[in-house]
Amino acid sequence: MGGLSIWHWLIVLVIILLVFGTKKLRNIGSDLGGAVRGFKEGMKEGSAGEKPAEPSAQNPQIGGQTIDVEAKEKTRS
């Protein structure tokens, strides 16, 4: 008495299809799949098994020179 039979689930599925339509449900499914795929890739990149990237690869220096810059506000003329 407390469980739902296959017929109950089929009726719920038909109602959902009538309300949302197949195109919108397909878009929701592809968006959800892309989000899960992105999450898995993020977890692979952040795993402890990988060795950290070298600092020189992240911030390459040209000829060992440092460029010092001072930012100033632009005034209206």
N, C-alpha and C positions, 0 to 999 in steps of 0.2 A: 504494500500500500504506500510506502514512503518513497519507493524508487520510481524513476521515470523510464518508461519503455521507449523503444525505438520510434514508435509512432509520435510520441510527445516531442522527441528531438527533431523529427522530420517536419512537424507542424511549425516548430519554432524556427527552423531553417527557412521554410517557405515564407514566413512572416518577415524575417530579417531581409530576405531577398526582395520582397515586395517593398519594404520601407526604404532600404538603401540603394537597391539596384546592383547589378553585377559589376558595372564599371567602377563605382565608388569602392566596393568591397575589394576589387582587384588592386586598386591604387593603395588602399590601406594595407593590404597584404604585402605589396612590393615595398612600401615604406617601412613596414615593420621588419621585413627581411633585410633591408639595407641597414637598418639600425642594429640588428643583431650581428650582421656581418662586420660592421664597423666596430662594435664592442669587442668581438672576438679578435680582430686585428689589433686593437688597442691593448688587449690583455696579452697578446703574444709579444708586443713591443716592450711592455713593462714587466715581463717575466724576469725572475731572478737568475735564470739560467744564462741569460745573455751577458756578455761583458760590456761595460760602459764604453761609449764612443770616446775617441781621443779628443782632447780639447783643441788640438791644432786643426782637426777636421771641421770643427764647428765654427771657429773664428780664424780664418786664414789671414796671415799677415803678409804684406808685400814688402820684400826686402828688409824686414825687421824694423820698419819705420813706424812711429806712432804719430798720428795726426791729432792735434789738440784743437778743439773747436769750441767757441763760446756762442751761445744763442742769444739774440737780442730781440726785443719786441719790435714789431713793425709799427711805426707811427703814421697816422694819416696826414697828408699834406694838403 
